[in-house]
Amino acid sequence: MGDIGMPELLVILGLAVILFGGKKIPEVAKGLGEGIRNFKSALKGDGAAKDTEKA
């Protein structure tokens, strides 16, 4: 498989907009970022993981 170029990224972005809608994409990206952050902290072995959930 080759590298992902600009046309492929545009197709993926277009599909994301179609699937999630323009207003939902920031929420999805935020959730993905928080998940990656939590995963990295778990790999480091941080015992006191921060709760990022809002009450």
MONORCOR-V872710 format. One record per residue. N is the residue number from 1. PSI is psi in whole degrees, 0 to 359 (NA if undefined). Layout:
n=(N | N)
psi=(PSI | PSI)
This chain:
n=(1 | 2 | 3 | 4 | 5 | 6 | 7 | 8 | 9 | 10 | 11 | 12 | 13 | 14 | 15 | 16 | 17 | 18 | 19 | 20 | 21 | 22 | 23 | 24 | 25 | 26 | 27 | 28 | 29 | 30 | 31 | 32 | 33 | 34 | 35 | 36 | 37 | 38 | 39 | 40 | 41 | 42 | 43 | 44 | 45 | 46 | 47 | 48 | 49 | 50 | 51 | 52 | 53 | 54 | 55)
psi=(145 | 182 | 157 | 123 | 187 | 317 | 320 | 319 | 322 | 322 | 316 | 317 | 318 | 319 | 322 | 319 | 320 | 316 | 315 | 338 | 156 | 327 | 337 | 340 | 316 | 324 | 319 | 317 | 321 | 315 | 320 | 317 | 318 | 322 | 317 | 319 | 316 | 321 | 315 | 319 | 326 | 323 | 325 | 336 | 22 | 115 | 326 | 83 | 139 | 141 | 119 | 0 | 143 | 141 | NA)
